[in-house]
Amino acid sequence: MTSTQTSVQTSVHTLIVGAGPAGILAAFYAAAAGPVLVVDRFTLPRDKSCGGMIHPLSQQIFAEMGVQMPGRLLLEPDTVYFRYNDWDHQYRYDTKLSFGNVDRKPFDEWMISLIADKAEVWDACSYVGHEETADGRLRVTLDARGEQRVVICDWLVGADGSRSRVRRALGLAPFDCYLTVQDFCLRTGPVDAVFDCFWTGEVPDLAIGYVIPKNERALVGLIYYPGTKRPTEQQDRALDILRQRLNLGESIKREGWSALKHRSAKDIVAGAGRVLMAGEAGGFLSPTSGEGISWAMDSGRSAGRAIAAGGSPECVQATHKRGTDHLRRMIAWRLRIYPLMTSRRGKSLFRLAPKPLIERLTRRI
Ligand SMILES: Cc1cc2nc3c(=O)[nH]c(=O)nc-3n(C[C@H](O)[C@H](O)[C@H](O)COP(=O)(O)OP(=O)(O)OC[C@H]3O[C@@H](n4cnc5c(N)ncnc54)[C@H](O)[C@@H]3O)c2cc1C
């Protein structure tokens, strides 16, 4: 533990680390069982790099919560269909899968408002570590701008994203991470009103890229395999290549981030003892597309509901595991097909596949 100034001690039923979609959903549902505290290391609302594509399953979860995403969050075009684009073979496939088109920061801010009457939120406050108390609860150490705070809780939810510290505290290995670079580009002409996912061998180390129109701009995101050297130089070259095909002008904002890459289905962990994992921290994210908001919400809801249902740690863990089994199965299946999907043979097979099969495969990308 680092040297400290003051120590503030608080007691809550549930402490949630991370105010992303997983943490918000966990808080929303766990509040039924007792006081909830959510902490996030960033000042909120945070500025997370994201494509801002909202899957219909997220909308379904909002409906179940009794809320609707406000229209003011939607950009122009407000809905975009997912299109797969293999540029090297000039193969393009338009799917029927549509996404809500938002900017992530106002979306996150609205999501935090959903727990205003359900949880206390401390921002700029980092989880440092935890230990079990003599009476079987958890003693969690936090760092709030250099001030140490101690929180005693019955349940701890690790919803702290791809570089989760709670995960490491459980003795689990950190994930491999893709490197992501996003540019917000001015447009020099029209950009197709689709969520245009592309692949091309012209950009080395590229897992997948996307172009999404956002009001008068176009968001260009590229996801590079772990270990990619000098990703910003790669990105500059990629933008030059893209500009030859699309109406993309100057980049007015660039951001870099990371996204988890599963090594195997064993990376998916629902938790242990009084600690429940949700969202990317638990490995809940689509390994084939990197779409993660609906997966984070789904697994966060499961953690919150398990806590609300109550019982012994074994019982709560079993409830959360059951609540996330469908996600685990979907991820395991995607991990099995991923090597084929990204191989030359797989790309050729995809071009020959019948349309109904592609529609099925892309229903939850
Ligand atoms: C470039 C990019 C584009 C993406 N585009 C999309 C998209 O268009 N659609 C989609 O569905 N998904 C997208 N994703 C994935 C999606 O953003 C994530 O999967 C989703 O945000 C995961 O939610 P989460 O709640 O698990 O974690 P996060 O949203 O990552 O939230 C975790 C929170 O934990 C906090 N935290 C971390 N460590 C600590 C600590 N020690 N103490 C306290 N707080 C801590 C962080 O500050 C953060 O706010 C994208 C990801 C990237 C990188």
The ligand as an ORCA input file, in Angstrom:
! r2SCAN-3c Opt
* xyz 0 1
  C     -11.656      1.775    -30.045
  C     -12.830      0.990    -29.488
  C     -14.049      1.043    -30.140
  C     -15.153      0.339    -29.601
  N     -16.349      0.456    -30.226
  C     -17.428     -0.187    -29.726
  C     -18.718     -0.008    -30.311
  O     -18.891      0.744    -31.278
  N     -19.771     -0.684    -29.785
  C     -19.603     -1.528    -28.721
  O     -20.587     -2.148    -28.295
  N     -18.400     -1.688    -28.133
  C     -17.308     -1.026    -28.589
  N     -16.091     -1.150    -27.978
  C     -15.999     -1.983    -26.766
  C     -16.647     -1.267    -25.579
  O     -16.205      0.066    -25.512
  C     -16.282     -1.990    -24.287
  O     -16.380     -3.384    -24.479
  C     -17.202     -1.582    -23.144
  O     -17.039     -0.226    -22.830
  C     -16.865     -2.445    -21.934
  O     -17.597     -1.961    -20.858
  P     -17.090     -2.253    -19.374
  O     -18.085     -1.637    -18.478
  O     -16.762     -3.685    -19.228
  O     -15.681     -1.519    -19.266
  P     -15.256      0.016    -19.567
  O     -16.290      0.713    -20.368
  O     -13.877     -0.082    -20.064
  O     -15.282      0.643    -18.112
  C     -14.345      0.274    -17.142
  C     -14.190      1.429    -16.181
  O     -13.363      0.981    -15.086
  C     -12.547      2.059    -14.680
  N     -11.364      1.533    -13.984
  C     -10.346      0.815    -14.501
  N      -9.457      0.501    -13.535
  C      -9.935      1.045    -12.376
  C      -9.469      1.073    -11.023
  N      -8.312      0.472    -10.652
  N     -10.191      1.736    -10.120
  C     -11.365      2.358    -10.452
  N     -11.856      2.355    -11.716
  C     -11.150      1.705    -12.657
  C     -12.185      2.769    -15.981
  O     -11.838      4.117    -15.734
  C     -13.482      2.630    -16.782
  O     -14.309      3.778    -16.685
  C     -14.994     -0.458    -28.446
  C     -13.750     -0.512    -27.804
  C     -12.684      0.213    -28.304
  C     -11.360      0.180    -27.567
*
